[in-house]
Amino acid sequence: MTTTTALAVQLRDDLRHRLRPMTGRDPSERDRVVTPLELLYDLVYVIAFAAAADELAHAIIDGEVGPGLGAYAFAIFAITWAWLNFTWFASAYGNDDALFRVATVVQMVGVVVLTFGLPVSFENAAHGESPNNGMLVVGYIIMRVPLIVLWLRAAREDPAHRRTSIAYAVVIAIAQVGWALTTLPGLSFGATVTFLVAVAAAEMIAPVVIERRYGRAPWNAGHIAERFGLLTLITVGEVVAATVAAVGVLVSEQGWSVGAVVIAASGLVIAAGLWWAYYLIPTRTILTRWPERTFAWRYAHLPLFGAIAAVGAGLRVAADGVEHEELTLLQITLALAVPVGCVVVLVFLIWSVLLRSYDLTHIPLFLCTLVPLVAAVVVAVVASEPGAPIDLADDADVAALVTVIALVSLSCVVEVVGHEIVGYTHTLRAVERNLPRQGGDDDD
């Protein structure tokens, strides 16, 4: 094929999206990149993350911390699991034809429907009821049914992986029936939650069993790494958006103040620090060489996406506390320190899972990263009266607020600087220890 002919074929494929064979992508394809459709798909999910974070912030402000966290965990799992499963399929079979595009857009509609069900979910949880509701289930089913159709199409057009594709389609279909059954009237809260946990656990176990028994779907490890990395990046962008929104409210109500400046600066430092810390892990390099590590690595992202979005919720809580002076300094501090701490812990966990290394020499840096968070909580306890809301007319309260928020952002700085100076050598050693072991020698 001449260069001119090849160019003409490429242009035709780019400009016309009629049905194309869904025969599976090359798992070893190099330099594969994320498509614009996948980026558009991710943006809708980040909107869902932001909506869940908003509801969590309202729950914390209203004193419904426990129910709010429960509803938030439920929402994040539903959103993330649907995204993860489609990403898995798209990496294996994404051919960008018209049917694939339509199926993707339908799933995006499901995300929007699910997002509209989030306020009811959090309200139900606050009243001791199941966070699940009809609109959430309808949205979730709309998100998942197109994937069943796509897996069945792959089963028909890719005989080499037919059993794997059929198994995925069957598992997803059964899971959707399970999710729908949880909305039946008369089920107790305990029974509903137990059933939901059982369905979620079964869905998480099924892909491992399917690919071990019937063979691996032709997903591309490097592409998967980029997809997860970009969703992490866009979710970190939600922290920036939360910072801008929070500071905007403060400035419109009170004008620029010390509190507004501190929240703005700290929010941006936290966002930049979380982004930098995540990308310190050589994910694409490792997964391309050892793709069998992808399963454990991808499951570690389920709580990570939620923790990052929760940092945005913490910033909203801080802004509300500063604006209305109804929250205590300790409440504001915990709302920020806890999710940031969770992200730090999860980044270290993902590093260990990916590199199959639990190097104790990494512990000092890990502990140093957590020290500013603990110090922020200590300052909040010592500098404020128990139960007394923050008072911005009190210089001591303002100084304490500035200190705790600065300490929380310092945690991210310590992680990044520590790794750039010392920690990267641990990563190099861990990779070198892995090199004698070929990918096929590792367990899933």
Buried (B, 14 or more C-beta within 10 A) or exposed (E): EEEEEEEEEEEEBEEEBEEBEBBBBEBEEEEBEBBEBBEEBBEBBBBBBBBBBBBBBBBBBEEBBEBBBBBBBBBBBBBBBBBBBBBBBBBBBBBBBEBBBEBBBBBBBBBBBBBEBBBBBBBBBBEEBBBBBEBBBBBBBBBBBBBBEBBBBBBEBBEEBBBBBBBBBBBBBEBBEBBBEBBEEEBEEEEBBEBBEEBBEBBBEBBEEBBEEBBBBBBBBBBBBBBBBBBBBBBBBBBBBBBBBBBEBBBEEEEEBBBBBBBBBBBBBBBBBBBBBBEBBBBBEBBBBBBBBBBBBBBBBBBBBBBBBBBBBBBBBBBBBBBEBEBBBBBBBBBBBBBBBBBBBBBBBBBBBBBBBEBEEBEEBBEBBBEBBBBBBEBBEEBBEEEEBBBBEEEEBBEBBBBBBBBBBBBBBBBBBBBEEBBEEBBEBBBEEBEEEEBEEEEE
